[in-house]
Amino acid sequence: MDRDENPRRSELSDSDQSSGDERVVSITEAARINNVTRQAIYVAIKQKKLRARKDSTRWTIHLDDLEEYRKQKYSRLKSTFNGELLFDNKKGYFSVNQVAKMLGVPAQKIYYATRIGVLQAHRKGAAWVINVEDIKQYQAKYLSRQPSEDEAVEM
């Protein structure tokens, strides 16, 4: 197909292209804005989850389409189990990553604390759910205490 015969290219007139360019981004810019890889953007386009246009050799994405994609994008925070929100923060249920962020510790520390029984967590499907009361207990017992002299020497 000849460049001039490309129907997508002729959708916008020259005046529309110049005035609308500030509302259009490349794959690289879209990836940077969404804090994902370029490959993730390509996959979203291929799966028709993100609308994009290919002008000759370059993909362009309208910012409104990118915003719509961001709203529809999968988020673990929206996950449900038996019809209820898994991590309903209003009811006091949090994910391991949310707890780690709240307490300012690595997620691995939270996983370890649940594994050894220091922090109570419950399985719902494939996810660990932690109650706010258990978080407060863990924080008071294990994170706010000062190391003893013996522990300080080992460090």
C-alpha positions, 0 to 999 in steps of 0.5 A: 500500500502506498503511503498516500493511500493509507486510510489511517494517515488521511484521517486527520488533515494537516491542520488537525495533525499540527494542532493535535500533536501535543495530545499525542505521545509515542510508545516510549513516552506512553511507557514512561508516563505509565511507569511500564516498559515499552513492551507492556505498551505494545502488548496492550495495543496488540490485545486491543486494551490500548488504542493507538495509531500507526503513522507509517512506521511510528505508533502514536497514542492519544493522551485521552486513550492513555488515560482511559487505559490507565483507568481500566488497567488491572490492579491487584487492589481491585481484586475480589474474592467471593465477591468481596474486595480483597484489600478493602482498606476501609474495612482494615484489610491490607496486602503485604506490599501495602503493609510494607509501605506503611511500615517502611520495611521491605516486603520480604520482612513482612512475608518472613514475619507472617511465615514465622508467626510474628505477624498474623495474615490470612490467605484468601485465594492466592493472596495474603490479607493482613488486618489493621489490628494485626499490623498495629500489634506487630508494629508495637511488639517488633518494630518499635522496640530497641535492640538489647545490648546483646543484639546491638553487639551482633549488628 
